[in-house]
Amino acid sequence: MNASMCSAFRVLTFSVLTLVCAMTASAQVIYGAPVSGPNGQVTGLFQASNGAVTQIQTGLPTNELAAVSPDGRLITISSADPAQPNEASTDLFAFDRVTGQTRRLVNNVTQENPADSGNFLFASPLFSATSADSQLVAFVNQMSSNNNQGQGGSFRSLNVIRASDGVLQATAELGHGNQTDFFQSEFVGISWSRTNHTFVAPAYVTVPVTGSTTGRQTVAAGLVEFGPGTVGTYERKRIITAPNVYEQYGVSLVTETHALPAYSPSGAKIAFFRITYPDPLLQSPASTELIVIDSSGATGQIIASWNPGVFPMGVAWSRDGTTLVYSLANQKFEQNLWVPLGDPNTAQIFSISATGGTQGNIPGVTAGYFPNVAAGLPVIFSSGGFESP
């Protein structure tokens, strides 16, 4: 780690020491990390157990935003189609850790708009999660377009599909689109309840602007619970957290967003990151805090906080609920803007007690992002295979 990285990752309240994660011997940390592919850098999928790290071969060109089911068997992955690796649209796949087979759940197809030559519509799955009973998968699909001037837009939808075959069960919510969602904060992470078919995801909620003399209100991403509505629908059930938005100098706003939620194994707690953007124009780096709250949203505590410019890239609970495993990266700085993304080439995985304490490391794991903690399974095929839809 270079000097700038050491400065960026200095925890404000804790010293950095090695911490052996409090997990059972059979538990495994599964995560993404950069690897070299035929056409450049892609994301490989890895598992670490007792300090030994091996790569999971899924048969996919890349393994983005991998999420492990609660029983540890199924990994949902966003990737290009192996048969069409250069297509603009990407698909959602499921890799079975027992059989070693990969199957497609969602097939996004790139389409040309017949009314506007040169305007293409394409889509990419982002975050996903499998329900506790392994029956459903909630996922975020980002739809994008470009016109013949090279300009475009995008918006996200939050969907629920059947885990067995990918059949759409409901669209829980359509996003605001990038003209409003310039922090890219909608639906950043999904976590299912351990007891029923509800899940939590960041979504816009209306909040008052603190410090406003006019009673001004705005919207920001807080944690929202989604659940079954009438037959064939999913809908908002309750707002779990309401972010704070502050007026600064009478004009600019300091905005919190809540991202990357993760239910504890008992379902009693939710861990998430509070990301604070000091200005809406992205002229300054964001600040990040790791927070644990009761799943009711009533009480909580800050577990750790970091210097501006450190950006979160996922959090998971140990199987006994005592430890948090998470990833941090340098926030991307592009075209003189602090964009709301972490640089995967700088991402590292850490651990900390779920009640706060010393930040540490996972034995054998250095670089990586979007970690999961999974049960060890009796059979894990190293070769992998692709099962055509």
C-alpha positions as a Markdown table, in Angstrom:
| # | Residue | x | y | z |
|---|---|---|---|---|
| 1 | Met | 0.0 | 0.0 | 0.0 |
| 2 | Asn | 1.5 | 3.4 | -1.0 |
| 3 | Ala | 1.7 | 6.4 | 1.3 |
| 4 | Ser | -1.4 | 8.1 | -0.1 |
| 5 | Met | -3.4 | 4.9 | 0.4 |
| 6 | Cys | -2.2 | 4.6 | 3.9 |
| 7 | Ser | -3.4 | 8.2 | 4.6 |
| 8 | Ala | -6.7 | 7.6 | 2.9 |
| 9 | Phe | -7.4 | 4.4 | 4.9 |
| 10 | Arg | -6.5 | 5.8 | 8.3 |
| 11 | Val | -9.4 | 5.0 | 10.6 |
| 12 | Leu | -10.4 | 8.1 | 12.6 |
| 13 | Thr | -11.0 | 6.3 | 15.9 |
| 14 | Phe | -9.2 | 2.9 | 15.6 |
| 15 | Ser | -5.6 | 1.8 | 14.9 |
| 16 | Val | -5.1 | -0.7 | 12.1 |
| 17 | Leu | -4.1 | -4.2 | 13.4 |
| 18 | Thr | -4.7 | -7.7 | 12.1 |
| 19 | Leu | -8.0 | -9.1 | 13.3 |
| 20 | Val | -8.8 | -12.7 | 12.7 |
| 21 | Cys | -12.4 | -12.7 | 11.7 |
| 22 | Ala | -14.7 | -14.5 | 14.2 |
| 23 | Met | -16.1 | -17.1 | 11.8 |
| 24 | Thr | -16.5 | -20.8 | 11.9 |
| 25 | Ala | -13.7 | -22.8 | 10.3 |
| 26 | Ser | -16.0 | -23.9 | 7.4 |
| 27 | Ala | -17.0 | -20.3 | 6.5 |
| 28 | Gln | -15.6 | -18.8 | 3.4 |
| 29 | Val | -15.2 | -15.2 | 2.2 |
| 30 | Ile | -16.2 | -14.8 | -1.4 |
| 31 | Tyr | -15.3 | -11.6 | -3.2 |
| 32 | Gly | -14.4 | -10.0 | -6.5 |
| 33 | Ala | -10.9 | -8.8 | -7.5 |
| 34 | Pro | -9.3 | -7.5 | -10.7 |
| 35 | Val | -7.8 | -10.1 | -13.1 |
| 36 | Ser | -6.5 | -9.9 | -16.6 |
| 37 | Gly | -8.8 | -11.1 | -19.4 |
| 38 | Pro | -8.4 | -11.5 | -23.2 |
| 39 | Asn | -9.6 | -7.9 | -23.7 |
| 40 | Gly | -8.1 | -6.3 | -20.6 |
| 41 | Gln | -9.0 | -6.2 | -16.9 |
| 42 | Val | -12.1 | -7.9 | -15.7 |
| 43 | Thr | -13.4 | -9.1 | -12.3 |
| 44 | Gly | -12.5 | -12.5 | -11.1 |
| 45 | Leu | -14.3 | -14.4 | -8.3 |
| 46 | Phe | -12.4 | -15.7 | -5.4 |
| 47 | Gln | -13.0 | -17.6 | -2.1 |
| 48 | Ala | -10.8 | -17.5 | 1.0 |
| 49 | Ser | -11.0 | -20.1 | 3.7 |
| 50 | Asn | -8.5 | -20.4 | 6.6 |
| 51 | Gly | -6.0 | -18.2 | 4.8 |
| 52 | Ala | -6.1 | -20.2 | 1.5 |
| 53 | Val | -7.4 | -18.3 | -1.5 |
| 54 | Thr | -8.7 | -20.0 | -4.7 |
| 55 | Gln | -10.4 | -18.6 | -7.8 |
| 56 | Ile | -13.9 | -19.8 | -8.6 |
| 57 | Gln | -14.4 | -20.6 | -12.2 |
| 58 | Thr | -17.9 | -19.7 | -13.3 |
| 59 | Gly | -17.4 | -19.8 | -17.1 |
| 60 | Leu | -18.3 | -16.1 | -17.4 |
| 61 | Pro | -16.2 | -13.4 | -19.1 |
| 62 | Thr | -16.4 | -11.3 | -15.9 |
| 63 | Asn | -18.0 | -11.6 | -12.4 |
| 64 | Glu | -19.4 | -8.3 | -11.4 |
| 65 | Leu | -21.3 | -7.6 | -8.1 |
| 66 | Ala | -21.4 | -11.2 | -7.1 |
| 67 | Ala | -23.9 | -12.0 | -4.2 |
| 68 | Val | -24.1 | -15.3 | -2.3 |
| 69 | Ser | -27.4 | -16.7 | -1.2 |
| 70 | Pro | -28.0 | -17.1 | 2.6 |
| 71 | Asp | -27.5 | -20.9 | 2.3 |
| 72 | Gly | -24.2 | -20.4 | 0.5 |
| 73 | Arg | -25.1 | -22.3 | -2.6 |
| 74 | Leu | -26.1 | -19.8 | -5.2 |
| 75 | Ile | -24.0 | -16.8 | -6.5 |
| 76 | Thr | -25.8 | -14.3 | -8.6 |
| 77 | Ile | -23.4 | -12.4 | -11.0 |
| 78 | Ser | -23.6 | -9.6 | -13.6 |
| 79 | Ser | -21.7 | -10.5 | -16.7 |
| 80 | Ala | -21.5 | -10.2 | -20.4 |
| 81 | Asp | -23.0 | -13.2 | -22.3 |
| 82 | Pro | -20.2 | -15.7 | -23.0 |
| 83 | Ala | -21.6 | -16.1 | -26.5 |
| 84 | Gln | -21.6 | -12.3 | -27.1 |
| 85 | Pro | -18.9 | -10.8 | -24.8 |
| 86 | Asn | -18.8 | -7.5 | -26.7 |
| 87 | Glu | -22.6 | -6.8 | -26.6 |
| 88 | Ala | -23.4 | -3.5 | -24.9 |
| 89 | Ser | -26.0 | -5.2 | -22.7 |
| 90 | Thr | -25.0 | -7.6 | -19.9 |
| 91 | Asp | -27.0 | -10.3 | -18.2 |
| 92 | Leu | -27.7 | -11.7 | -14.8 |
| 93 | Phe | -26.4 | -15.3 | -14.1 |
| 94 | Ala | -26.6 | -17.8 | -11.2 |
| 95 | Phe | -23.6 | -20.0 | -10.4 |
| 96 | Asp | -24.4 | -23.1 | -8.3 |
| 97 | Arg | -21.5 | -23.8 | -6.0 |
| 98 | Val | -22.5 | -27.5 | -5.6 |
| 99 | Thr | -23.0 | -28.5 | -9.2 |
| 100 | Gly | -20.5 | -26.0 | -10.7 |
| 101 | Gln | -23.1 | -25.0 | -13.3 |
| 102 | Thr | -23.9 | -21.5 | -14.4 |
| 103 | Arg | -27.3 | -20.5 | -15.8 |
| 104 | Arg | -28.7 | -17.3 | -17.1 |
| 105 | Leu | -31.5 | -15.6 | -15.1 |
| 106 | Val | -32.0 | -12.4 | -17.0 |
| 107 | Asn | -31.2 | -11.9 | -20.7 |
| 108 | Asn | -30.8 | -8.2 | -21.6 |
| 109 | Val | -30.9 | -7.5 | -25.3 |
| 110 | Thr | -29.4 | -4.4 | -27.0 |
| 111 | Gln | -31.9 | -2.8 | -29.3 |
| 112 | Glu | -31.8 | 0.0 | -31.9 |
| 113 | Asn | -34.6 | 2.5 | -31.6 |
| 114 | Pro | -36.3 | 2.4 | -35.1 |
| 115 | Ala | -37.5 | 5.9 | -34.6 |
| 116 | Asp | -34.0 | 7.3 | -34.1 |
| 117 | Ser | -31.2 | 5.9 | -36.1 |
| 118 | Gly | -28.1 | 5.5 | -34.1 |
| 119 | Asn | -30.0 | 5.5 | -30.8 |
| 120 | Phe | -29.4 | 2.2 | -28.9 |
| 121 | Leu | -31.1 | 0.9 | -25.8 |
| 122 | Phe | -29.1 | -1.4 | -23.6 |
| 123 | Ala | -29.3 | -2.7 | -20.0 |
| 124 | Ser | -27.0 | -4.1 | -17.3 |
| 125 | Pro | -27.9 | -5.9 | -14.0 |
| 126 | Leu | -26.3 | -4.3 | -11.0 |
| 127 | Phe | -26.9 | -5.4 | -7.4 |
| 128 | Ser | -28.8 | -8.6 | -6.7 |
| 129 | Ala | -29.7 | -10.8 | -3.7 |
| 130 | Thr | -31.4 | -14.1 | -3.1 |
| 131 | Ser | -34.2 | -14.6 | -0.6 |
| 132 | Ala | -33.6 | -16.7 | 2.6 |
| 133 | Asp | -35.6 | -19.6 | 1.2 |
| 134 | Ser | -33.7 | -19.4 | -2.2 |
| 135 | Gln | -37.0 | -18.9 | -4.1 |
| 136 | Leu | -36.7 | -15.3 | -5.3 |
| 137 | Val | -33.9 | -13.0 | -6.5 |
| 138 | Ala | -34.3 | -9.2 | -6.3 |
| 139 | Phe | -32.0 | -7.3 | -8.7 |
| 140 | Val | -31.4 | -3.9 | -10.1 |
| 141 | Asn | -31.4 | -3.4 | -13.8 |
| 142 | Gln | -29.9 | -0.2 | -15.2 |
| 143 | Met | -31.4 | 0.8 | -18.6 |
| 144 | Ser | -29.3 | 3.2 | -20.7 |
| 145 | Ser | -29.6 | 4.8 | -24.1 |
| 146 | Asn | -27.5 | 6.9 | -26.4 |
| 147 | Asn | -28.7 | 9.1 | -29.2 |
| 148 | Asn | -26.9 | 9.8 | -32.5 |
| 149 | Gln | -25.1 | 12.8 | -30.9 |
| 150 | Gly | -23.4 | 10.5 | -28.4 |
| 151 | Gln | -25.5 | 11.8 | -25.5 |
| 152 | Gly | -27.6 | 9.5 | -23.4 |
| 153 | Gly | -29.3 | 8.8 | -20.1 |
| 154 | Ser | -30.1 | 6.0 | -17.8 |
| 155 | Phe | -32.4 | 4.9 | -15.0 |
| 156 | Arg | -32.7 | 1.9 | -12.7 |
| 157 | Ser | -35.5 | -0.5 | -12.0 |
| 158 | Leu | -35.8 | -2.7 | -8.9 |
| 159 | Asn | -37.2 | -6.1 | -9.8 |
| 160 | Val | -38.1 | -9.5 | -8.3 |
| 161 | Ile | -37.6 | -12.7 | -10.3 |
| 162 | Arg | -38.0 | -16.4 | -9.6 |
| 163 | Ala | -34.6 | -17.9 | -8.7 |
| 164 | Ser | -35.3 | -21.2 | -10.5 |
| 165 | Asp | -35.8 | -19.8 | -14.0 |
| 166 | Gly | -35.6 | -15.9 | -13.9 |
| 167 | Val | -39.3 | -15.4 | -14.6 |
| 168 | Leu | -40.3 | -11.8 | -13.6 |
| 169 | Gln | -42.5 | -11.8 | -10.5 |
| 170 | Ala | -42.8 | -8.0 | -10.1 |
| 171 | Thr | -41.2 | -4.6 | -10.6 |
| 172 | Ala | -40.9 | -3.1 | -7.2 |
| 173 | Glu | -40.0 | 0.4 | -8.2 |
| 174 | Leu | -38.7 | 2.5 | -11.2 |
| 175 | Gly | -35.9 | 4.9 | -10.4 |
| 176 | His | -35.7 | 8.6 | -11.0 |
| 177 | Gly | -33.0 | 8.5 | -13.7 |
| 178 | Asn | -29.6 | 10.0 | -13.8 |
| 179 | Gln | -30.9 | 13.6 | -14.3 |
| 180 | Thr | -32.1 | 13.4 | -10.6 |
| 181 | Asp | -30.0 | 10.6 | -9.2 |
| 182 | Phe | -26.6 | 12.2 | -9.8 |
| 183 | Phe | -25.1 | 10.6 | -6.7 |
| 184 | Gln | -26.1 | 7.2 | -8.3 |
| 185 | Ser | -27.6 | 6.3 | -5.0 |
| 186 | Glu | -30.8 | 4.5 | -5.9 |
| 187 | Phe | -30.9 | 0.8 | -5.2 |
| 188 | Val | -27.2 | 0.5 | -4.3 |
| 189 | Gly | -27.3 | -2.8 | -2.5 |
| 190 | Ile | -30.1 | -5.3 | -1.6 |
| 191 | Ser | -30.6 | -7.5 | 1.4 |
| 192 | Trp | -33.5 | -9.9 | 2.2 |
| 193 | Ser | -35.1 | -10.4 | 5.5 |
| 194 | Arg | -34.2 | -13.7 | 7.1 |
| 195 | Thr | -37.8 | -14.5 | 8.0 |
| 196 | Asn | -40.0 | -13.4 | 5.1 |
| 197 | His | -40.2 | -12.2 | 1.5 |
| 198 | Thr | -39.3 | -8.6 | 2.2 |
| 199 | Phe | -36.0 | -6.9 | 1.4 |
| 200 | Val | -34.3 | -3.6 | 2.1 |
| 201 | Ala | -32.7 | -1.4 | -0.6 |
| 202 | Pro | -31.7 | 2.3 | -0.8 |
| 203 | Ala | -34.5 | 4.4 | -2.4 |
| 204 | Tyr | -35.4 | 8.1 | -2.4 |
| 205 | Val | -37.4 | 9.4 | 0.6 |
| 206 | Thr | -38.6 | 12.9 | 1.2 |
| 207 | Val | -36.7 | 14.7 | 3.9 |
| 208 | Pro | -36.6 | 18.3 | 5.3 |
| 209 | Val | -33.5 | 20.4 | 4.5 |
| 210 | Thr | -31.8 | 21.2 | 7.8 |
| 211 | Gly | -30.9 | 24.8 | 8.2 |
| 212 | Ser | -33.4 | 26.0 | 5.6 |
| 213 | Thr | -35.3 | 29.1 | 6.5 |
| 214 | Thr | -38.1 | 28.4 | 4.1 |
| 215 | Gly | -39.1 | 24.9 | 5.2 |
| 216 | Arg | -37.6 | 23.4 | 2.1 |
| 217 | Gln | -37.7 | 19.7 | 1.4 |
| 218 | Thr | -35.8 | 17.5 | -0.9 |
| 219 | Val | -35.2 | 13.8 | -1.6 |
| 220 | Ala | -32.2 | 11.5 | -0.7 |
| 221 | Ala | -31.6 | 7.8 | -0.6 |
| 222 | Gly | -32.5 | 6.1 | 2.7 |
| 223 | Leu | -33.1 | 2.4 | 3.5 |
| 224 | Val | -36.6 | 1.3 | 2.4 |
| 225 | Glu | -38.3 | -2.1 | 3.0 |
| 226 | Phe | -40.0 | -3.6 | 0.0 |
| 227 | Gly | -42.5 | -6.5 | 0.3 |
| 228 | Pro | -45.4 | -8.3 | -1.5 |
| 229 | Gly | -48.4 | -6.2 | -2.2 |
| 230 | Thr | -51.4 | -7.4 | -4.1 |
| 231 | Val | -51.0 | -10.5 | -6.3 |
| 232 | Gly | -48.0 | -10.1 | -8.6 |
| 233 | Thr | -46.7 | -6.8 | -7.1 |
| 234 | Tyr | -44.0 | -5.6 | -4.8 |
| 235 | Glu | -44.2 | -2.3 | -3.1 |
| 236 | Arg | -42.8 | -0.1 | -0.3 |
| 237 | Lys | -43.7 | -1.3 | 3.1 |
| 238 | Arg | -41.8 | 1.2 | 5.4 |
| 239 | Ile | -38.9 | 3.6 | 5.5 |
| 240 | Ile | -36.2 | 2.3 | 7.8 |
| 241 | Thr | -33.8 | 5.2 | 7.7 |
| 242 | Ala | -34.2 | 8.9 | 6.7 |
| 243 | Pro | -30.9 | 10.6 | 5.5 |
| 244 | Asn | -30.0 | 14.1 | 6.5 |
| 245 | Val | -29.6 | 17.0 | 4.1 |
| 246 | Tyr | -28.1 | 20.2 | 5.2 |
| 247 | Glu | -28.2 | 23.7 | 3.7 |
| 248 | Gln | -24.8 | 25.3 | 3.4 |
| 249 | Tyr | -24.2 | 29.0 | 2.9 |
| 250 | Gly | -27.8 | 29.3 | 1.9 |
| 251 | Val | -27.3 | 27.6 | -1.4 |
| 252 | Ser | -25.3 | 24.4 | -1.5 |
| 253 | Leu | -26.5 | 21.2 | 0.1 |
| 254 | Val | -24.6 | 18.6 | 2.1 |
| 255 | Thr | -26.3 | 15.3 | 1.3 |
| 256 | Glu | -26.3 | 11.9 | 3.1 |
| 257 | Thr | -27.1 | 8.7 | 1.2 |
| 258 | His | -27.5 | 5.3 | 2.8 |
| 259 | Ala | -26.1 | 2.4 | 0.8 |
| 260 | Leu | -25.2 | -1.3 | 0.7 |
| 261 | Pro | -27.4 | -2.7 | 3.5 |
| 262 | Ala | -26.8 | -6.1 | 4.9 |
| 263 | Tyr | -29.1 | -8.0 | 7.4 |
| 264 | Ser | -27.4 | -9.8 | 10.2 |
| 265 | Pro | -27.9 | -13.6 | 10.3 |
| 266 | Ser | -30.5 | -13.3 | 13.0 |
| 267 | Gly | -32.3 | -10.5 | 11.1 |
| 268 | Ala | -32.1 | -8.3 | 14.2 |
| 269 | Lys | -29.5 | -5.8 | 12.8 |
| 270 | Ile | -28.8 | -4.1 | 9.5 |
| 271 | Ala | -25.3 | -2.9 | 8.6 |
| 272 | Phe | -24.9 | -0.1 | 6.0 |
| 273 | Phe | -22.7 | 2.7 | 4.9 |
| 274 | Arg | -23.6 | 6.4 | 5.3 |
| 275 | Ile | -22.0 | 8.4 | 2.5 |
| 276 | Thr | -21.9 | 12.2 | 2.9 |
| 277 | Tyr | -21.4 | 14.3 | -0.2 |
| 278 | Pro | -20.3 | 17.8 | 0.8 |
| 279 | Asp | -21.6 | 19.5 | -2.3 |
| 280 | Pro | -24.0 | 18.5 | -5.2 |
| 281 | Leu | -21.4 | 19.4 | -7.9 |
| 282 | Leu | -19.0 | 16.6 | -6.7 |
| 283 | Gln | -16.2 | 19.1 | -6.3 |
| 284 | Ser | -15.0 | 17.5 | -3.0 |
| 285 | Pro | -14.6 | 13.9 | -1.9 |
| 286 | Ala | -17.3 | 12.1 | 0.0 |
| 287 | Ser | -17.0 | 10.8 | 3.6 |
| 288 | Thr | -18.0 | 7.3 | 4.6 |
| 289 | Glu | -19.2 | 5.8 | 7.9 |
| 290 | Leu | -20.1 | 2.1 | 8.7 |
| 291 | Ile | -23.3 | 2.0 | 10.8 |
| 292 | Val | -25.2 | -0.8 | 12.5 |
| 293 | Ile | -28.9 | -0.3 | 13.4 |
| 294 | Asp | -31.7 | -2.4 | 14.8 |
| 295 | Ser | -33.7 | -3.7 | 11.9 |
| 296 | Ser | -36.6 | -1.6 | 13.2 |
| 297 | Gly | -34.4 | 1.4 | 12.6 |
| 298 | Ala | -35.0 | 2.6 | 16.1 |
| 299 | Thr | -31.4 | 2.6 | 17.4 |
| 300 | Gly | -27.9 | 2.3 | 16.0 |
| 301 | Gln | -24.3 | 3.2 | 16.3 |
| 302 | Ile | -21.3 | 4.3 | 14.1 |
| 303 | Ile | -18.9 | 1.4 | 13.9 |
| 304 | Ala | -16.1 | 3.1 | 12.0 |
| 305 | Ser | -15.5 | 6.3 | 10.0 |
| 306 | Trp | -12.8 | 7.2 | 7.5 |
| 307 | Asn | -11.2 | 10.3 | 6.0 |
| 308 | Pro | -12.8 | 11.9 | 2.9 |
| 309 | Gly | -12.0 | 10.1 | -0.3 |
| 310 | Val | -12.5 | 6.6 | 1.0 |
| 311 | Phe | -15.5 | 4.9 | -0.6 |
| 312 | Pro | -17.4 | 1.8 | 0.4 |
| 313 | Met | -17.6 | -1.3 | -1.8 |
| 314 | Gly | -19.7 | -3.8 | 0.2 |
| 315 | Val | -20.3 | -5.2 | 3.7 |
| 316 | Ala | -21.3 | -8.7 | 4.9 |
| 317 | Trp | -21.8 | -10.3 | 8.3 |
| 318 | Ser | -19.9 | -13.3 | 9.7 |
| 319 | Arg | -22.1 | -16.3 | 10.1 |
| 320 | Asp | -22.3 | -15.9 | 13.9 |
| 321 | Gly | -23.2 | -12.2 | 13.6 |
| 322 | Thr | -20.2 | -10.9 | 15.6 |
| 323 | Thr | -18.0 | -9.6 | 12.8 |
| 324 | Leu | -18.4 | -7.3 | 9.8 |
| 325 | Val | -16.4 | -7.9 | 6.6 |
| 326 | Tyr | -16.2 | -5.0 | 4.3 |
| 327 | Ser | -14.3 | -3.4 | 1.4 |
| 328 | Leu | -13.0 | 0.2 | 1.0 |
| 329 | Ala | -11.5 | 1.9 | -2.0 |
| 330 | Asn | -10.2 | 5.2 | -3.1 |
| 331 | Gln | -13.1 | 7.3 | -4.5 |
| 332 | Lys | -12.7 | 7.8 | -8.2 |
| 333 | Phe | -11.6 | 11.3 | -9.4 |
| 334 | Glu | -12.5 | 11.7 | -13.1 |
| 335 | Gln | -12.7 | 14.9 | -15.2 |
| 336 | Asn | -12.1 | 17.0 | -12.1 |
| 337 | Leu | -15.1 | 15.4 | -10.3 |
| 338 | Trp | -15.3 | 13.1 | -7.3 |
| 339 | Val | -17.6 | 10.6 | -8.8 |
| 340 | Pro | -19.8 | 8.4 | -6.5 |
| 341 | Leu | -17.8 | 5.2 | -7.3 |
| 342 | Gly | -14.8 | 3.4 | -5.7 |
| 343 | Asp | -11.8 | 2.5 | -7.8 |
| 344 | Pro | -11.7 | -1.3 | -7.8 |
| 345 | Asn | -7.9 | -1.3 | -8.4 |
| 346 | Thr | -7.5 | 0.2 | -4.9 |
| 347 | Ala | -10.1 | -1.8 | -3.1 |
| 348 | Gln | -9.1 | -3.8 | 0.1 |
| 349 | Ile | -11.1 | -6.0 | 2.4 |
| 350 | Phe | -11.1 | -5.5 | 6.1 |
| 351 | Ser | -12.9 | -6.8 | 9.2 |
| 352 | Ile | -14.2 | -5.3 | 12.5 |
| 353 | Ser | -16.3 | -6.3 | 15.4 |
| 354 | Ala | -20.0 | -5.7 | 14.8 |
| 355 | Thr | -20.0 | -3.5 | 18.0 |
| 356 | Gly | -16.9 | -1.5 | 17.0 |
| 357 | Gly | -13.2 | -1.8 | 17.8 |
| 358 | Thr | -10.1 | -2.5 | 15.9 |
| 359 | Gln | -10.1 | -2.6 | 12.1 |
| 360 | Gly | -8.3 | -5.7 | 10.8 |
| 361 | Asn | -7.8 | -8.0 | 7.9 |
| 362 | Ile | -9.0 | -11.4 | 6.7 |
| 363 | Pro | -6.2 | -14.0 | 6.6 |
| 364 | Gly | -5.0 | -14.5 | 3.0 |
| 365 | Val | -7.2 | -11.7 | 1.6 |
| 366 | Thr | -5.7 | -8.4 | 0.5 |
| 367 | Ala | -7.3 | -6.8 | -2.6 |
| 368 | Gly | -11.0 | -7.2 | -3.3 |
| 369 | Tyr | -14.5 | -5.8 | -3.2 |
| 370 | Phe | -18.1 | -6.7 | -2.5 |
| 371 | Pro | -17.3 | -9.5 | 0.0 |
| 372 | Asn | -19.7 | -12.2 | 1.0 |
| 373 | Val | -19.4 | -14.7 | 3.9 |
| 374 | Ala | -20.8 | -18.1 | 3.0 |
| 375 | Ala | -21.1 | -21.5 | 4.5 |
| 376 | Gly | -18.5 | -24.1 | 3.4 |
| 377 | Leu | -20.2 | -26.6 | 1.0 |
| 378 | Pro | -19.2 | -30.2 | 0.6 |
| 379 | Val | -18.5 | -30.0 | -3.2 |
| 380 | Ile | -17.2 | -27.1 | -5.1 |
| 381 | Phe | -16.3 | -27.8 | -8.7 |
| 382 | Ser | -13.1 | -26.0 | -9.8 |
| 383 | Ser | -13.8 | -26.2 | -13.5 |
| 384 | Gly | -17.2 | -24.6 | -13.8 |
| 385 | Gly | -19.6 | -25.0 | -16.7 |
| 386 | Phe | -22.1 | -22.9 | -18.6 |
| 387 | Glu | -25.7 | -24.2 | -18.9 |
| 388 | Ser | -27.4 | -22.7 | -21.9 |
| 389 | Pro | -30.8 | -21.1 | -21.2 |
